[in-house]
Amino acid sequence: MSGSDWILTWTVYLVVVLAGGATLWRSGSRGVHVWLSVSGLVGSLGLLAMSFFLVPQYARRIPLPAPWPALVASPLPLARLWSVVAGLLFFAAILLTFSRRDGHRILYALLPLLSGVGVFLWSGDGLLLLISWEFISAVTYLGLVTTRRSRPVWNAGWALLALSELGGMMLLVALVWLMPIHAKSLQDTLAVHQLSGVPASLGNVIMVLAVIAFGVKAGLFPVMIWMPMAEPEAPGMVAGIFSGLLTALAFSGILAVEAMVGASLAWAVVLVVLGVLGALSGALYSIVSRHAKRVLAYSTLEILGLVFTSLGIWRIVSLTTPQNVASTMALDAAVVLLVMHAGAKFVLFAATDFTGRWGQTLDRLGGLVPGSGWVAWLALLATATLGAFPPLGGFVGEWLLLEGILKPMREGTGAAAHLGLMVVGAGLALTVAIGVAAYLRWYGFIFLGVHRGIKPVSGEHPLRSFVIALAIPLVLVAVAGPGVPWFLPWINHALVPYLTSRSPVVAPTFINPQSAAPLVPIGANLVPAPGAHGTVFFPQAFNVGNPYVLFWMAIALTLVVALIRKLFRRGTGVRLVSPWNGGAEPFAARTSWSAEGFVHPLRLAFAKFYGLSRTRTHTEGAHFYRHTIINRLEQQVYGPLVAVGRWASSHIRRIQSGRLNQYVTYVWIFVVIGIVVGVWR
């Protein structure tokens, strides 16, 4: 089947599924959920089957009536990979709806998104890219507001819709800007790899517009504000697809536009800066959040910040030192992080639907391992993956990213860029450390320890379909982790047009052990990868000559932290008491350790970032402090924008009197202004 055939198939699929569901619902039949479930499973298998056809030879030109330009149905970058990822996630999501009473409502939200993803993977043309991404934006909004009915959901939906339409307008402006420069007529297309000779200044502007347009869904700082609002309110499987799949699709959209314009260094620097800011802010808000899903939502921003940073580093190294393997490592890191994040984050979001019966805040949960069965163990594997436990995908992706930063560049421009990347590496190292603590806190306070709320009752173990649905996405975790010796060569083959270095990334220690001599004594050669040409852990570009340098770095950082504590503790009047002893409740096993106390030192260390305020409270003879954290992005950036919008709308409303004469007067005023401007020009 060609690309045009698949687009027609997904369009017919959506019409038939919704029409059949509406017919069954109007007739009062109880088979609506069955119809939608079967249709969803078929659509998921269709995405898996479509991965075999997402190759250039199946691309087709779709002519449209004049004056509309033709469309080109060609695969996006990494379309085959994301087709498999989408098929697995949607299949798992459909299974999860079997045990829910509102499953049909969730399916009404997911199935249009499924068909939209199928079309988007063929949108290798500028116009089709815009149309399909706008459709995905619309169904994402509908998918959020139709799954639950509450004010927080509607607020999050409006934020998502406003930012999505802003991004859509930016993408439209970018494509319209390119059309008159590179299209001879309106019938020409803006297909990937077709344009050439775009001026550097225009390319940078186009790429910034495209990055913001796709960054709304991909968690780009600062347009990711909807994620912490929406994902905690959505059902777990919906939040998992929002978090894991939409971000990957946006990544390919950015690569597609970059292939068209070939932007220069400036946009890559902007991407690195925004990526680091997003990753660090996401990690800092994740570590202090109390709501189980909000912790995961903010951690999504952390992972996506790492992905955007990797993408920017890939472009910087490609332009400054084209033959450096660090560019390949950075792009590989972005893909590995996206794949492992899609599987692991879906599992954790879905697991919160099961643990939510005992509470949604971390301090109300605890000791759920006996009552959760396999859910606890599958969530542990997903948490270890996100926490970069070797040899899982989080470790591989972050190792590739940090190693790509450490790889030396040539003298001149490359050396200056490398110095800047070292500063970036310091920020990312801090981000990764905070992220690990956030995942440890999330899993520990939900599944380990004592019961702090309602104690699980025996026999409340999850259904078998629920456990199977959680296990399916972990295939992605295995591929991006232990399977990386086979996965990375496949990625690099698919990304050949984007790579400037042909050096292999996986270290060939089995063929030539001296290629990684410092690593062999500490076990690099003990990680077998049958049928592959290298190890799981260590890429070729490992630079540390002394394996113990990390040990000495840890000691040095410990001394720095001790020195900071000693300098900044003087004269502050901070009482050295256990954080759990300052509350109103008496000391007991239930209150001996809390999620708030766990992060209290970090709150104090980053008090300036959090805008931390403290008020003293008296309750029944007990004196304790309440801390308030300010979300600076919401209150200090978007808050003023919302105020300006309300002020403008209040004034615009005044001119809408409903009088015909007044509206006609407005029309004549604008006509006269247009005539004057036309004569003057």
C-alpha positions as CSV (number, residue, x, y, z in Angstrom):
1,M,0.0,0.0,0.0
2,S,1.3,3.5,-0.9
3,G,1.2,6.5,1.3
4,S,-2.0,7.8,-0.3
5,D,-3.7,4.5,0.2
6,W,-2.8,4.6,4.0
7,I,-4.1,8.1,4.3
8,L,-7.4,7.1,2.7
9,T,-7.6,4.0,4.9
10,W,-7.1,6.0,8.1
11,T,-9.7,8.6,7.0
12,V,-12.3,5.8,6.2
13,Y,-11.4,4.0,9.5
14,L,-12.2,7.1,11.6
15,V,-15.5,7.7,9.8
16,V,-16.6,4.1,10.1
17,V,-15.6,3.8,13.8
18,L,-17.4,7.0,14.9
19,A,-20.4,6.4,12.7
20,G,-20.8,2.8,14.1
21,G,-20.3,3.9,17.6
22,A,-22.9,6.7,17.2
23,T,-25.4,4.3,15.7
24,L,-25.1,1.8,18.5
25,W,-25.3,4.5,21.1
26,R,-28.5,6.0,19.6
27,S,-30.1,2.6,19.4
28,G,-29.4,2.0,23.1
29,S,-27.2,-1.0,22.5
30,R,-24.7,-2.0,25.1
31,G,-22.2,-3.0,22.4
32,V,-20.7,0.5,22.0
33,H,-17.7,-0.3,24.2
34,V,-17.2,-3.6,22.5
35,W,-17.3,-2.0,19.0
36,L,-14.9,0.8,20.0
37,S,-12.5,-1.7,21.7
38,V,-12.4,-4.0,18.8
39,S,-11.9,-1.1,16.4
40,G,-9.1,0.2,18.6
41,L,-7.3,-3.1,18.6
42,V,-7.6,-3.3,14.9
43,G,-6.3,0.2,14.5
44,S,-3.4,-0.6,16.8
45,L,-2.5,-3.6,14.7
46,G,-2.8,-1.4,11.6
47,L,-0.2,1.0,13.0
48,L,2.1,-2.0,13.6
49,A,1.5,-3.3,10.0
50,M,2.0,0.2,8.5
51,S,5.6,0.2,9.8
52,F,6.6,-2.1,7.0
53,F,5.3,0.4,4.4
54,L,6.9,3.6,5.8
55,V,9.7,3.7,3.3
56,P,10.5,6.2,0.5
57,Q,9.4,3.9,-2.3
58,Y,5.8,4.0,-1.1
59,A,5.6,7.8,-1.2
60,R,3.0,9.2,-3.5
61,R,1.9,12.6,-4.8
62,I,-1.7,13.5,-4.1
63,P,-3.1,16.0,-6.6
64,L,-5.7,18.5,-5.4
65,P,-8.0,20.7,-7.4
66,A,-6.6,24.1,-8.4
67,P,-5.6,26.4,-6.8
68,W,-4.6,24.1,-4.0
69,P,-1.1,22.7,-4.0
70,A,-0.5,19.0,-4.3
71,L,0.2,16.9,-1.2
72,V,3.1,14.4,-0.9
73,A,2.4,11.4,1.3
74,S,6.0,10.5,2.3
75,P,7.3,9.1,5.6
76,L,8.5,11.4,8.3
77,P,12.0,10.9,9.8
78,L,11.8,7.7,12.1
79,A,8.2,7.1,11.0
80,R,8.7,3.3,11.1
81,L,9.9,3.5,14.7
82,W,7.1,5.8,15.9
83,S,4.5,3.6,14.1
84,V,5.6,0.6,16.2
85,V,5.7,2.7,19.4
86,A,2.2,4.1,18.7
87,G,0.8,0.6,17.9
88,L,2.1,-0.8,21.2
89,L,0.9,2.1,23.3
90,F,-2.6,2.3,21.8
91,F,-2.9,-1.5,22.1
92,A,-2.1,-1.3,25.8
93,A,-4.4,1.6,26.3
94,I,-7.3,-0.3,24.7
95,L,-6.7,-3.2,27.0
96,L,-6.7,-0.8,30.0
97,T,-10.2,0.4,29.1
98,F,-11.7,-3.1,29.6
99,S,-11.8,-2.6,33.4
100,R,-13.3,0.9,33.4
101,R,-16.9,2.0,33.4
102,D,-16.0,5.1,31.4
103,G,-14.0,3.1,28.9
104,H,-16.2,4.1,25.9
105,R,-15.7,7.7,26.7
106,I,-11.9,7.3,26.7
107,L,-12.1,5.3,23.5
108,Y,-14.0,8.1,21.8
109,A,-11.0,10.3,22.7
110,L,-8.3,7.9,21.7
111,L,-9.5,6.5,18.4
112,P,-9.5,9.8,16.5
113,L,-6.0,10.4,17.9
114,L,-5.0,7.0,16.6
115,S,-6.1,7.7,13.1
116,G,-4.5,11.2,13.2
117,V,-1.2,9.6,14.2
118,G,-1.5,7.2,11.2
119,V,-1.9,10.2,8.8
120,F,0.8,12.3,10.5
121,L,3.5,9.6,10.0
122,W,2.9,10.1,6.2
123,S,3.0,13.9,6.3
124,G,6.5,14.4,4.8
125,D,5.1,17.4,3.0
126,G,4.8,20.9,4.5
127,L,1.1,21.4,3.9
128,L,0.2,17.9,4.9
129,L,2.4,18.3,8.0
130,L,0.4,21.4,9.0
131,I,-3.0,19.8,8.4
132,S,-2.3,16.5,10.2
133,W,-0.6,18.3,13.2
134,E,-3.6,20.6,13.5
135,F,-5.9,17.6,13.5
136,I,-3.8,16.0,16.3
137,S,-4.0,19.2,18.3
138,A,-7.8,19.3,18.0
139,V,-8.4,15.7,19.0
140,T,-5.9,16.0,21.8
141,Y,-8.0,18.9,23.2
142,L,-11.2,16.9,22.7
143,G,-9.6,13.8,24.2
144,L,-8.7,15.7,27.4
145,V,-12.0,17.5,28.0
146,T,-14.3,14.5,27.1
147,T,-12.6,12.0,29.5
148,R,-13.5,13.9,32.7
149,R,-15.8,16.8,33.5
150,S,-14.3,19.2,36.0
151,R,-13.1,22.7,36.1
152,P,-9.4,21.8,36.3
153,V,-9.8,19.7,33.2
154,W,-11.5,22.5,31.3
155,N,-8.8,25.0,32.4
156,A,-6.1,22.6,31.2
157,G,-8.0,22.0,28.0
158,W,-8.2,25.8,27.3
159,A,-4.5,26.2,28.0
160,L,-3.7,23.3,25.6
161,L,-6.0,24.6,22.9
162,A,-4.7,28.2,23.1
163,L,-1.0,27.1,22.9
164,S,-1.7,24.5,20.2
165,E,-3.4,27.1,18.0
166,L,-0.5,29.5,18.7
167,G,1.9,26.8,17.5
168,G,-0.3,26.1,14.5
169,M,-0.3,29.7,13.5
170,M,3.5,29.8,13.8
171,L,3.9,26.7,11.6
172,L,1.5,28.2,9.0
173,V,3.6,31.4,9.0
174,A,6.8,29.4,8.5
175,L,5.4,27.5,5.6
176,V,3.8,30.5,3.9
177,W,7.1,32.3,4.3
178,L,8.8,29.5,2.4
179,M,6.3,29.2,-0.4
180,P,6.9,32.4,-2.5
181,I,10.7,31.9,-2.2
182,H,11.0,28.3,-3.3
183,A,7.7,27.4,-5.1
184,K,7.3,28.4,-8.7
185,S,3.6,28.0,-8.5
186,L,0.9,27.1,-6.0
187,Q,0.9,23.6,-7.4
188,D,4.4,23.0,-6.1
189,T,5.0,21.2,-2.8
190,L,7.2,21.7,0.2
191,A,8.3,18.1,0.5
192,V,11.1,17.0,2.8
193,H,14.6,17.3,1.2
194,Q,13.1,19.3,-1.7
195,L,14.1,22.8,-0.7
196,S,17.7,24.1,-1.0
197,G,19.5,27.4,-0.7
198,V,17.5,28.9,2.1
199,P,19.2,31.9,3.6
200,A,20.7,31.3,7.0
201,S,18.7,34.1,8.7
202,L,15.4,32.9,7.2
203,G,16.3,29.3,8.1
204,N,16.9,30.3,11.8
205,V,13.6,32.1,12.0
206,I,11.7,29.3,10.3
207,M,13.2,26.8,12.7
208,V,12.4,28.8,15.8
209,L,8.8,29.0,14.6
210,A,8.7,25.3,13.9
211,V,10.3,24.4,17.3
212,I,7.7,26.4,19.2
213,A,4.9,25.0,17.0
214,F,5.9,21.4,17.8
215,G,7.3,22.2,21.2
216,V,3.8,22.8,22.6
217,K,3.1,19.0,22.5
218,A,6.7,18.1,23.1
219,G,7.2,19.9,26.4
220,L,9.5,22.7,25.3
221,F,10.2,25.4,27.8
222,P,8.2,27.7,28.2
223,V,5.2,26.6,26.1
224,M,4.8,23.3,28.0
225,I,2.6,24.9,30.7
226,W,-0.4,22.7,29.8
227,M,1.3,19.4,30.6
228,P,1.4,19.8,34.4
229,M,-2.2,21.0,34.3
230,A,-3.6,18.4,31.9
231,E,-1.8,15.1,32.6
232,P,-2.7,14.9,36.3
233,E,-6.4,15.3,35.4
234,A,-6.5,12.8,32.5
235,P,-6.9,9.0,32.8
236,G,-3.6,7.2,33.2
237,M,-3.5,5.7,29.7
238,V,-4.5,9.0,28.1
239,A,-1.8,10.9,30.0
240,G,0.7,8.2,29.1
241,I,0.0,8.6,25.4
242,F,0.2,12.4,25.7
243,S,3.5,12.2,27.5
244,G,5.1,9.4,25.6
245,L,3.8,9.5,22.0
246,L,3.0,13.1,21.1
247,T,6.5,14.2,22.2
248,A,8.1,11.6,19.8
249,L,5.9,12.8,16.9
250,A,6.8,16.4,17.6
251,F,10.5,15.4,17.5
252,S,10.1,14.0,14.0
253,G,8.2,17.1,12.9
254,I,11.1,19.3,13.9
255,L,13.5,17.0,12.0
256,A,11.3,17.2,8.9
257,V,11.3,21.0,8.9
258,E,15.0,21.1,9.6
259,A,15.5,18.9,6.5
260,M,13.6,21.4,4.4
261,V,15.4,24.6,5.5
262,G,18.8,23.4,6.8
263,A,19.1,26.0,9.5
264,S,22.4,27.3,10.9
265,L,23.8,27.4,14.4
266,A,21.6,30.1,16.0
267,W,18.5,28.0,16.4
268,A,20.5,25.1,17.8
269,V,21.9,27.3,20.5
270,V,18.3,28.5,21.3
271,L,17.2,24.9,21.5
272,V,20.0,23.9,23.9
273,V,19.2,26.9,26.2
274,L,15.5,26.1,26.3
275,G,16.2,22.4,26.7
276,V,18.4,22.9,29.8
277,L,16.0,25.4,31.3
278,G,13.1,23.0,30.7
279,A,14.9,20.0,32.1
280,L,16.1,21.7,35.2
281,S,12.8,23.4,36.0
282,G,10.9,20.2,35.3
283,A,13.2,18.3,37.7
284,L,12.9,20.9,40.4
285,Y,9.1,21.0,40.3
286,S,8.9,17.3,40.1
287,I,10.9,16.7,43.3
288,V,8.6,18.9,45.3
289,S,5.2,18.0,43.9
290,R,2.9,16.0,46.1
291,H,0.4,14.7,43.6
292,A,1.4,11.3,42.1
293,K,0.6,12.2,38.5
294,R,1.9,15.7,38.8
295,V,5.3,14.3,39.7
296,L,5.2,12.3,36.5
297,A,4.0,15.3,34.5
298,Y,6.9,17.4,35.6
299,S,9.4,14.6,35.1
300,T,8.2,14.5,31.5
301,L,9.4,18.0,31.1
302,E,12.8,16.9,32.5
303,I,13.2,14.1,30.0
304,L,12.0,16.2,27.1
305,G,14.4,19.0,28.1
306,L,17.2,16.4,27.8
307,V,15.9,15.4,24.3
308,F,15.8,19.0,23.1
309,T,19.3,19.6,24.4
310,S,20.5,16.5,22.6
311,L,18.9,17.8,19.4
312,G,20.6,21.1,19.7
313,I,24.0,19.5,20.5
314,W,23.6,17.3,17.4
315,R,23.2,20.4,15.2
316,I,26.0,22.4,16.9
317,V,28.5,19.6,16.6
318,S,27.4,18.8,13.0
319,L,28.1,22.4,12.0
320,T,31.3,23.0,13.9
321,T,33.0,19.6,13.6
322,P,31.1,17.5,11.1
323,Q,33.2,14.3,11.4
324,N,32.9,14.2,15.2
325,V,31.1,11.1,16.4
326,A,29.6,13.2,19.2
327,S,26.9,14.5,16.8
328,T,25.8,10.9,16.2
329,M,25.8,10.2,19.9
330,A,23.7,13.2,20.7
331,L,21.0,12.3,18.1
332,D,21.1,8.7,19.2
333,A,20.6,9.9,22.8
334,A,17.5,11.8,21.9
335,V,15.9,8.8,20.2
336,V,16.8,6.4,22.9
337,L,15.4,8.8,25.6
338,L,12.2,9.2,23.6
339,V,11.7,5.4,23.2
340,M,12.4,4.5,26.8
341,H,10.3,7.4,28.0
342,A,7.3,6.4,25.9
343,G,7.3,2.9,27.4
344,A,8.2,3.7,31.0
345,K,6.1,6.8,31.5
346,F,3.0,5.0,30.0
347,V,3.4,2.3,32.6
348,L,3.7,4.7,35.5
349,F,0.8,6.9,34.5
350,A,-1.4,3.8,34.0
351,A,-0.2,2.4,37.4
352,T,-1.6,5.5,39.1
353,D,-5.1,4.6,38.0
354,F,-4.8,1.4,40.1
355,T,-3.1,3.0,43.1
356,G,-5.5,6.0,43.0
357,R,-8.1,4.0,44.9
358,W,-5.9,4.5,48.0
359,G,-5.0,8.1,47.4
360,Q,-3.4,10.5,44.9
361,T,-1.0,12.4,47.1
362,L,2.3,10.7,48.1
363,D,1.9,11.2,51.8
364,R,-1.4,9.3,51.8
365,L,0.1,6.3,50.1
366,G,2.7,3.7,51.1
367,G,3.2,0.0,51.5
368,L,1.2,-1.0,48.4
369,V,3.6,-3.7,47.2
370,P,1.5,-6.6,48.8
371,G,-1.8,-5.1,47.5
372,S,-0.6,-4.3,44.0
373,G,0.8,-7.6,42.8
374,W,2.6,-7.3,39.5
375,V,1.8,-3.6,39.2
376,A,4.4,-2.8,41.8
377,W,7.1,-4.8,40.1
378,L,6.4,-3.5,36.6
379,A,6.3,0.1,38.0
380,L,9.7,-0.6,39.7
381,L,11.2,-1.6,36.3
382,A,9.8,1.6,34.7
383,T,11.0,3.7,37.6
384,A,14.5,2.2,37.4
385,T,14.5,3.0,33.7
386,L,13.6,6.6,34.1
387,G,16.1,6.8,37.0
388,A,18.9,5.8,34.7
389,F,19.7,2.4,36.3
390,P,22.1,0.5,34.1
391,P,21.7,-1.1,31.6
392,L,18.2,0.2,31.1
393,G,17.2,2.8,28.5
394,G,17.5,5.9,30.8
395,F,21.1,5.1,31.6
396,V,22.0,4.5,27.9
397,G,20.3,7.7,26.7
398,E,21.8,9.9,29.4
399,W,25.2,8.3,29.1
400,L,25.2,9.0,25.3
401,L,24.2,12.6,25.9
402,L,26.8,13.3,28.6
403,E,29.5,11.4,26.7
404,G,28.6,13.5,23.5
405,I,29.2,16.6,25.6
406,L,32.6,15.4,26.9
407,K,33.9,14.3,23.5
408,P,36.6,16.9,22.5
409,M,36.2,19.0,19.4
410,R,38.7,20.6,17.1
411,E,40.5,23.9,17.7
412,G,38.8,27.1,16.8
413,T,35.0,27.3,16.6
414,G,34.7,23.7,17.8
415,A,36.8,24.3,20.9
416,A,34.7,27.4,21.8
417,A,31.5,25.4,21.3
418,H,32.9,22.6,23.5
419,L,33.6,25.0,26.3
420,G,29.9,26.1,26.2
421,L,28.7,22.5,26.1
422,M,30.7,21.8,29.3
423,V,28.6,24.4,31.1
424,V,25.5,22.7,29.6
425,G,26.8,19.3,30.9
426,A,27.1,20.7,34.4
427,G,23.4,21.8,34.3
428,L,22.3,18.4,32.9
429,A,24.3,16.5,35.5
430,L,22.4,18.4,38.3
431,T,19.2,17.8,36.5
432,V,19.8,14.1,36.2
433,A,20.7,13.9,39.9
434,I,17.5,15.7,41.0
435,G,15.5,13.5,38.6
436,V,16.8,10.3,40.2
437,A,15.8,11.6,43.6
438,A,12.3,12.4,42.2
439,Y,11.8,8.9,40.9
440,L,13.1,7.4,44.1
441,R,10.7,9.5,46.1
442,W,7.7,8.7,43.8
443,Y,8.2,4.9,44.0
444,G,9.2,4.8,47.6
445,F,6.3,6.8,49.0
446,I,3.7,4.9,47.0
447,F,4.8,1.3,47.2
448,L,7.3,1.0,50.1
449,G,7.2,1.8,53.8
450,V,4.1,1.6,56.0
451,H,0.5,2.3,55.1
452,R,-0.2,6.0,55.6
453,G,-3.8,6.0,54.4
454,I,-6.3,3.2,53.6
455,K,-4.8,-0.2,54.0
456,P,-5.1,-2.4,50.9
457,V,-7.4,-5.3,51.3
458,S,-6.4,-8.8,50.2
459,G,-8.0,-9.8,46.9
460,E,-7.7,-6.3,45.4
461,H,-5.0,-7.4,43.0
462,P,-5.3,-6.0,39.5
463,L,-7.0,-7.8,36.6
464,R,-4.9,-9.9,34.3
465,S,-5.7,-7.7,31.4
466,F,-4.4,-4.7,33.4
467,V,-1.1,-6.4,34.1
468,I,-0.7,-7.5,30.4
469,A,-1.4,-3.9,29.3
470,L,1.3,-2.6,31.6
471,A,3.8,-5.2,30.4
472,I,3.4,-4.5,26.7
473,P,5.0,-1.0,26.7
474,L,8.0,-2.4,28.6
475,V,9.1,-3.9,25.3
476,L,10.3,-0.4,24.4
477,V,12.3,-0.3,27.7
478,A,14.0,-3.5,26.7
479,V,14.8,-2.3,23.2
480,A,16.2,1.0,24.3
481,G,18.3,-0.6,27.1
482,P,19.8,-4.1,26.8
483,G,18.8,-4.1,23.1
484,V,20.8,-1.0,22.3
485,P,23.7,-2.9,20.5
486,W,21.1,-3.9,17.9
487,F,18.9,-0.8,18.2
488,L,21.6,1.9,17.6
489,P,22.8,0.6,14.3
490,W,19.2,0.5,13.1
491,I,18.6,4.1,14.3
492,N,21.8,5.3,12.6
493,H,20.8,3.6,9.3
494,A,17.4,5.3,9.4
495,L,19.0,8.7,10.2
496,V,21.7,8.6,7.5
497,P,20.6,11.9,5.9
498,Y,21.0,13.7,9.3
499,L,24.4,12.3,10.2
500,T,27.8,13.9,9.3
501,S,30.0,11.3,11.0
502,R,30.1,7.6,9.8
503,S,32.0,6.4,12.9
504,P,30.2,3.7,14.9
505,V,28.9,4.5,18.3
506,V,28.9,1.1,19.9
507,A,32.4,0.1,21.2
508,P,33.7,-2.9,19.4
509,T,35.4,-4.4,22.5
510,F,34.7,-8.0,21.5
511,I,36.5,-7.5,18.2
512,N,39.3,-5.3,19.5
513,P,39.5,-5.1,23.3
514,Q,42.2,-2.4,23.1
515,S,39.6,0.0,21.6
516,A,38.3,0.5,25.1
517,A,41.4,-0.4,27.1
518,P,40.5,1.6,30.3
519,L,37.2,-0.1,30.5
520,V,38.2,-3.7,30.2
521,P,39.6,-4.0,33.7
522,I,36.3,-2.8,35.2
523,G,34.1,-5.2,33.2
524,A,33.3,-3.6,29.9
525,N,34.1,-6.9,28.1
526,L,31.8,-8.8,30.5
527,V,28.6,-7.5,28.9
528,P,27.7,-9.9,26.1
529,A,25.7,-8.8,23.1
530,P,25.3,-11.9,20.9
531,G,25.2,-11.0,17.2
532,A,26.1,-7.4,17.8
533,H,29.4,-5.7,17.3
534,G,29.9,-4.1,20.7
535,T,28.8,-3.8,24.3
536,V,25.7,-2.5,25.9
537,F,27.3,0.1,28.2
538,F,30.2,2.0,26.7
539,P,30.2,3.8,23.4
540,Q,33.4,4.3,21.4
541,A,33.9,7.9,22.4
542,F,34.5,7.2,26.1
543,N,37.1,9.8,27.1
544,V,37.9,9.1,30.8
545,G,41.4,7.5,30.9
546,N,41.3,6.7,34.6
547,P,38.2,4.7,35.6
548,Y,38.5,6.2,39.1
549,V,38.1,9.8,38.0
550,L,34.3,9.5,38.7
551,F,35.1,8.5,42.3
552,W,37.3,11.5,42.8
553,M,34.7,13.7,41.2
554,A,32.1,12.5,43.7
555,I,34.4,13.2,46.7
556,A,35.1,16.7,45.3
557,L,31.4,17.4,44.9
558,T,30.7,16.2,48.5
559,L,33.3,18.7,49.8
560,V,31.8,21.5,47.8
561,V,28.3,20.8,49.2
562,A,29.7,20.7,52.7
563,L,31.5,24.0,52.2
564,I,28.3,25.6,50.9
565,R,26.3,24.4,53.9
566,K,28.9,25.8,56.2
567,L,29.0,29.2,54.6
568,F,25.3,29.7,54.1
569,R,24.1,28.3,57.4
570,R,25.7,31.1,59.5
571,G,23.3,33.5,61.0
572,T,20.2,32.1,59.3
573,G,18.6,30.8,62.5
574,V,17.6,27.5,60.9
575,R,16.7,24.9,63.5
576,L,18.4,21.6,63.1
577,V,15.4,19.4,63.8
578,S,13.9,16.5,61.9
579,P,11.5,17.8,59.3
580,W,8.7,15.4,60.4
581,N,8.8,16.7,64.0
582,G,7.5,20.2,63.1
583,G,4.0,19.1,62.3
584,A,0.8,19.2,64.3
585,E,0.5,15.4,64.5
586,P,2.4,13.5,67.1
587,F,5.4,11.4,66.2
588,A,4.4,8.0,65.1
589,A,5.3,5.3,62.5
590,R,2.9,7.0,60.1
591,T,4.5,10.4,60.4
592,S,8.1,9.3,61.0
593,W,9.0,10.0,57.4
594,S,7.1,12.1,54.8
595,A,7.4,13.1,51.2
596,E,7.5,16.7,52.3
597,G,10.4,16.0,54.7
598,F,12.3,14.1,52.1
599,V,12.6,17.1,49.8
600,H,12.9,19.8,52.5
601,P,16.6,20.2,52.1
602,L,16.2,20.8,48.4
603,R,13.4,23.3,49.0
604,L,15.8,25.3,51.1
605,A,18.7,24.9,48.7
606,F,16.6,26.2,45.8
607,A,14.5,28.6,47.8
608,K,15.2,31.5,45.4
609,F,14.0,29.4,42.4
610,Y,10.9,28.3,44.3
611,G,10.1,31.7,45.7
612,L,9.7,29.9,49.0
613,S,7.7,31.6,51.6
614,R,7.2,30.3,55.2
615,T,4.3,31.0,57.6
616,R,4.1,29.9,61.2
617,T,0.9,28.2,62.2
618,H,-0.5,27.4,65.6
619,T,-2.8,24.3,65.9
620,E,-3.8,22.8,69.3
621,G,-0.8,24.0,71.0
622,A,1.6,22.9,68.3
623,H,3.8,25.4,66.4
624,F,4.9,24.5,62.9
625,Y,5.7,26.0,59.5
626,R,3.8,25.8,56.2
627,H,5.9,26.4,53.1
628,T,4.4,27.8,49.9
629,I,6.1,27.3,46.5
630,I,5.5,29.7,43.6
631,N,5.2,28.3,40.1
632,R,7.1,31.2,38.5
633,L,6.2,30.3,34.9
634,E,2.4,30.2,35.7
635,Q,2.3,33.2,38.0
636,Q,5.0,35.5,36.6
637,V,4.9,34.8,32.8
638,Y,1.5,33.4,31.9
639,G,-0.4,35.2,34.7
640,P,0.3,38.7,33.3
641,L,-0.5,37.4,29.8
642,V,-3.9,36.2,31.0
643,A,-4.5,39.5,32.7
644,V,-3.8,41.4,29.5
645,G,-6.1,39.1,27.5
646,R,-8.9,39.6,30.0
647,W,-8.4,43.4,29.9
648,A,-8.5,43.4,26.0
649,S,-11.5,41.1,25.9
650,S,-13.4,43.4,28.3
651,H,-12.8,46.4,26.0
652,I,-13.6,44.4,22.9
653,R,-16.9,43.3,24.4
654,R,-17.9,46.9,24.7
655,I,-18.0,47.5,21.0
656,Q,-20.2,44.4,20.4
657,S,-23.5,46.2,21.0
658,G,-25.5,44.1,18.5
659,R,-26.6,47.2,16.6
660,L,-26.4,46.8,12.8
661,N,-25.7,50.5,12.2
662,Q,-22.6,50.3,14.4
663,Y,-21.2,47.3,12.7
664,V,-21.7,48.9,9.3
665,T,-19.9,52.0,10.5
666,Y,-17.0,49.8,11.6
667,V,-16.9,48.2,8.1
668,W,-16.8,51.6,6.4
669,I,-14.0,52.8,8.7
670,F,-11.8,49.9,7.8
671,V,-12.6,50.3,4.1
672,V,-11.6,53.9,4.2
673,I,-8.4,53.0,6.1
674,G,-7.6,50.4,3.5
675,I,-8.1,52.8,0.6
676,V,-5.9,55.4,2.2
677,V,-3.1,52.9,2.8
678,G,-3.4,51.5,-0.7
679,V,-3.2,55.0,-2.3
680,W,-0.2,55.9,0.0
681,R,1.7,52.7,-1.0
